[in-house]
Amino acid sequence: MLAALAIVALAYLLGSVSFAVVVSRAFGLPDPHEYGSGNPGATNVLRTGNRKAALLTLAGDGLKGFVAVYAAQKLTVSLGAPEWTVAASALAVFLGHLYPVFHRFRGGKGVATGAGIVFALHWPLGLLLTVIWLTMAYGFKISSLAALVAAVLMPLGMFYVQGPTLTAWSMVPIALLLIWRHRDNIQKLVSGQERTIGRS
């Protein structure tokens, strides 16, 4: 039990590292909380016009989701931790991104981190969802719309490939949190005022 709690706690702490903030500081860019949507994520960082910083933010946020879950899978086996450890770690790293202890609990919306989690659990599904996201995002030029579509498909896809496993069930609260974090975007989509990708 202690091993499981330690793994989950480490997953949360890893998720709490906001790469939008870290990368912005490294590039001398403004705090992502202070412009655009105020969301510390790759799409908002892109609004500075610095594509490299945005790509690094995307990669970092996705990688931490992947690493946390992949490590949890390996450690669960080697340490004999309970089966629920991986599912709890997936949720923990996601919550860490949304509510990071290192950044006054002001986190991102979780799209990249959610993708990293899915890649660690089932990479073909992660690849399929990424293709769907890219198609939606660059077809409609609206990141939030692509994220919402991916959020709905994510748990459905995981149930399809894994059945009713604990990790598949962990995708349900993650998807609901993704949708909740996009509630302002949903209102803007309905009113036709949502920002497009690359808009400063």
Secondary structure as GFF3:
##gff-version 3
##sequence-region A 1 200
A	DSSP	alpha_helix	2	15	.	.	.	ID=ss1
A	DSSP	alpha_helix	19	27	.	.	.	ID=ss2
A	DSSP	three_ten_helix	32	34	.	.	.	ID=ss3
A	DSSP	alpha_helix	42	46	.	.	.	ID=ss4
A	DSSP	alpha_helix	51	79	.	.	.	ID=ss5
A	DSSP	alpha_helix	84	98	.	.	.	ID=ss6
A	DSSP	three_ten_helix	101	103	.	.	.	ID=ss7
A	DSSP	alpha_helix	111	121	.	.	.	ID=ss8
A	DSSP	alpha_helix	123	140	.	.	.	ID=ss9
A	DSSP	alpha_helix	143	162	.	.	.	ID=ss10
A	DSSP	alpha_helix	166	181	.	.	.	ID=ss11
A	DSSP	alpha_helix	183	191	.	.	.	ID=ss12
###
